[in-house]
Amino acid sequence: MASNLRPAFAYTVVYVKDVAKSVDFYAKAFGHNVRRLDESNRWGELESGQTTVAFTPLHQHETDDLTGSVQSPSSGSVRQAVEVCFAYPDVDAAYKRAVENGAVAVSEPEEKEWGQKVGYVRDIDGIVVRMGSYVDPPKHS
């Protein structure tokens, strides 16, 4: 494949009710620095490593007319087909900070059989956020 055709995963775009509130919430609850919040409050970005986490309104002409409207979960027992995941060296401390800053606790961090500690919260829009440790590569015997 030609090198100019190899993609880089550049953005995860989260559709939210209030961009400014969500940017502020994610900065406080999950520890990200705000890279950008435009003057219209219709686009915000967080510094999150190689991939940018971006926020935009749930409904807007540019996307609704082209790709369809965003479907929000109707209750706390329904989730979207994609979740936001953040990795931390100390999942317990990160989980505690998130809940103290307004995230809704879903499942406290626990060790998983694949060698990762994982906890779940919901953000202020009801979006599931996975908070996990880094997964160690498999050990060869």
N, C-alpha and C positions, 0 to 999 in steps of 0.2 A: 504494500500500500504506500502510496506517495506520502512523504512526511508532511506535506501541507494539508492532508486529509485526515490526520490523526487528531481526534478531538481532545480537548481538555474539559473536564467537568468544571464549569465556571460558576454556576449559580444554582441554588435551590430557592425558588420563589414561593413565599408563603402568603396566601391570600387571607387578609385580616379585615376586621371591622374598622379599626382605627390605626393607621400606620404609625403615627407618632407614639401612641400608647404602647403598641407592640414592640417597637424599637426600644423604648425605655424599659419595658418589662423584661425583654430578653437580655438587655445589658445588665440589669440588676440581678435577675433571677439566675442567669446562666453564666455571667462573668465575661461577656463579650464587650469589646470596645465598639462604639458607633463609628463607622466609616463615613456615613453620609445620610442625611435626611434632607430631601429637597424642600424648597420653600413652599411648595404646594401641599406638602405632607402626603403625596401620592406615591412616594418611593423612598425606601430607606434601606440601608445596608449595614451589616455588621462585619467586623473583621473576625474571621473564623478559620484562618489557615489558608490552604490553597483554594478552597471553594467558598464563595461569598454566600451568606444567607441574606436574602433580600425580602422585603415586604412591600406589598401593594394592596390596594383596596379589593374587597371581595367582588365588587361589581364596577366595571368601567367599560366604556364604549370600545376601547382599543382591543380588549380581549373577549368580552361577551359576544360581540358581533362576529368575531372571527372564529373563535374556538368553542363557544358555548358558555353558559353560566356556571359558576362554582356552586357545587352542592355541599352544604354544611351538614355536619351530623345533627340529627334531630334530638338526640338525647345523649346522656353520658355513657350509655351502653353501646353506642354506635361510634365507629371511628372511620377516618378516611383511609383510602387505600395506600397512603404513604405516611410515614412518620419521620419526624426530625430526630436525629440521633447525635449526641455529643459525647465525646470520650474524655474522661478525666482520670488523673492518677489517683485521686481520692473521691470515689463515687459517693460515699456516705456524707462527706462534708459538702459536696456539690448538691446532693439531693436536699440536704437540710437547708442550704442557702436558697435553693429554688422555692421550697415550700414557705420559708420565712418571708420571701419576697412576692408571694401571691400565687405561686403555682399550686394546682390542686393535686394532692397526693393520690396516686392510683395504686402503686405497688412499691413498697420499700425495697431498697437494693438487696439482692440476694445472689449468691454464687450459682452460676448455671453450669450444666454438665459440659459445655464446650470451653470452660475455663475463663469465663467473663463474669464480672459482677455487674448486675443490671437492675435499675429501678425505673419506674415510669411515673410521670406527672402529666397533667394537662395544662396548657398555657391559658391565657385569658380569653382565647377564642375557642377553647375546647379541643385544640389540636394536641394529639399525643406526642410527648417528647420522651425519648428513651435516653437515659443517662447511664453510660456504661464505662467499664474499665477498658483499657487497651487489651486486645486479645493476643496472647502469646502465640507465636507460630508453633505448629505441632512438633513434639519431640520425637525424634527417630530413635528406635531401640537398636 
